[in-house]
Amino acid sequence: MVKGFSTKQYSNTDVEEVKRLNANSGLSYNEALQLLAKQYNEQKKKR
């Protein structure tokens, strides 16, 4: 990291830490919806 440079902004949030935590948090809301829709459509085709 460059001396004097911080990824923290006005809100004192460490942006890089948030990105790291988000990457490890699992499915997003939209990804979960897509997965559920796919499963629903597959079940519907079997009927």
N, C-alpha and C positions, 0 to 999 in steps of 0.2 A: 504494500500500500504506500502511496506517495505521502511523504511527511506532511502533516497538516490537513490531509484529505480524509474525509469521513463519509461513509455511505448513509449516515444519519442526516435526516432533513430537519425541518423546523419542528416537527412533531416528536423529535428525538427517537424515531423509529429506525432500527437497523434494517435497511431495505434488503441487504444480502441475506440476513438471518431469516426474514420473512419469506424470501424466495426459496431458501433451503427447506424451511418447514413446510411450505406449500407443496414442494416437489415430493415430499415424503408423506403427504396426508391422505393419499388414496384417490378415489374417484371424485371428480368435480360433480356438481349438480347436473350439468348438461351431459356428462359422460354416463352418469347413473340413469338418466332419462333415456338416453340412446340404448343402453344395455337392456333396460326394461322393455322398451318398444320392440327391440329385436327379439327378445324372448317371447313376448306376447304374439308377435307376428308368426314366429315359428310354431307356437302352440296352436294358433288359429289355422295354419295350413294343415296340421295333422288331423283336424276335425272333419 
